[in-house]
Amino acid sequence: MIVLRPAAAGLPCATLWLKPNRALSRRDLRRLIGVLAALALTTAVLGAWQGNVFAPLFALLESSAVAFALGVAWRAGDRSERITLDGSSLEVQSLPGRRCARFQTYWVRVQLRPGPGRDRLLLASHGRELEIGAFLGGEERAELSRKLEVLLKELNRQQCR
């Protein structure tokens, strides 16, 4: 998901927020885990009724493992990137981490390179490269590439005046 926040008085020229798409909210995730656990325990109770006394124990273990795995996958959706363009620099900040990279707007180049399995969107300048939007889909990366190129051309045109 790409969210563009245009310039306002006294603020940077533009800010782009990149976030992965989430299929479930936290509430929906809890409901899904509850339904899966209920189904597993119901099946385990039926198995125990037919003589498999260890079925409820295995159902609890399996439900716990599935809940943990779904929680880890859901938390991976918290990552995002903020791209800030101002008059002289393009800054990429990875969230929730502390990684931050800064490029001069005049020299930075946006490159969409084909790679194994997916295209990579790179910012390149002075021998440095930084991949952005790795968690976005292919169409979203292409859209982001076009948006960044337009914004950079617009900024460079304004600076030349």
N, C-alpha and C positions, 0 to 999 in steps of 0.2 A: 504494500500500500504506500503510495507516494502522496504526501500532503505538502502543498506549496503555500507558504505564507509570504505574500508580497511585501514590499517595503512600506514602512510607515514613517512618519516624521521622526527624525533622530535615531532611527533604528537601522540595522544593516539592510543592504539592498534586497536580499531575499534569503529565505530559510526554507530548506527542503527537509522534511522528516521522512525517513524510510523505515517502515515497520513491516514485519511479516504478517500475512493474513492469518487470522485465527478463526477456526471453525466453531469453537465453543467458548462461551464465557465461563468464568469460574463456577458460577451456579450450575450451568449445564454440565460441566465436567464432574461436579459432585453428584449430580443426578445420574449420569452415565455410570460412574463407579458404583453407585448404590444399586442400580438395576443389574449390572454385571455380577456384583457380589450376591444379590438376592437370587439370581438365576443359578449361580454356582452352588450356593448353599441349598437351594431347593433340590437340585439334582443330587447333591451329596446326601441329603436326608433320605431321598428315595433309595439311593444306593445302600445307605446304612440300614434301612428297613428291610432290604433284601439280603443283608448279611455282611456287607462290606463296612465294618465298623471304623475303618480308617478314612473313609471318604470325606467326612466333615473336616478332619484335620487337613487333608490335602486341599480341600476347597478353601479353607482359611488361608493356607500358604499361597495358593494360586491367586486368590483375590487380593492378598496383600502385595504380591509381586506385580500384578496387573495395575493396581492403584498407584504403586510407586513409579512404574514405567510411564503411565499416562501423565502423572504429575511432573516428571522430569521433562517429558516432551512438551507439556503445556508451558512450563517455565522457560523453555527455550524460545518461546514466542515473545518474551520480554525484551529481547535484544532489539536494538534499533540503531540507526545512524542519523546524525544531524549534520546537514551540509549548509554552511553559512557563507554567503557571498556578500562581500562588501566592496568598497571601491578599489581595494588593492590586493585582497587575498581571498582565497577559497579555503575554508577550514572544514575538515571532516572529523567529527567526534563520534566515537563508538560508545554506545550506552548499553548496558550499565557499567562498562569498563572505563578506563582512563585513557585509552588510546586516542591520540589527537594528532592530526597531520595538517600542515598548512602549506598551501601552494600560492604562488603569485598568479593572479588572474590572467595576466598577459601571456605567461609562458605555459600554463597548464593546458594539456591536450586531453580530450575525452576520446577513449578508444574502446570499441566494442569488438573484442577478439573472439573468434571461435575457439573452443577448447573441447576437451574430451567430455562429451555428455551435455555440455551447456556452454553458452557464450559467457565470457567474462567481461565485465565493465571495469575499465582501468582509468585512473587519472595518472598522467605521466608528466614529469617536468624535471629537467636537470638530472637525468639519469635515475630518478626515483619513480617507482610505480606503486600505486595503491589500488587494490581491488575494493570496489564499493558495491553494495546491493547484492551480495552473494546469496542472500536468503529470498530475493525477489524472483518471480517467474521470468521467463524469457521475454515475454511481451512487455512486462513492466521494466526490465532492464533496458530494452530498446527505447521505450518511452522516456525513461530517465536520461538516457544518453542524448536524445533530441532536446529535452528541456534544458539540460546543462549547457549544451552547445549554443542554444538560443540565448540563454541568460549570460553566458560568457561573451558572446558577440555583442550583445547589448551593452554590457559593462565596458568592454574595450572601446566601443564606439563613443560612449559617453566620456571616457577618459581622454580621447583624442581631441575633443572639442575645446 
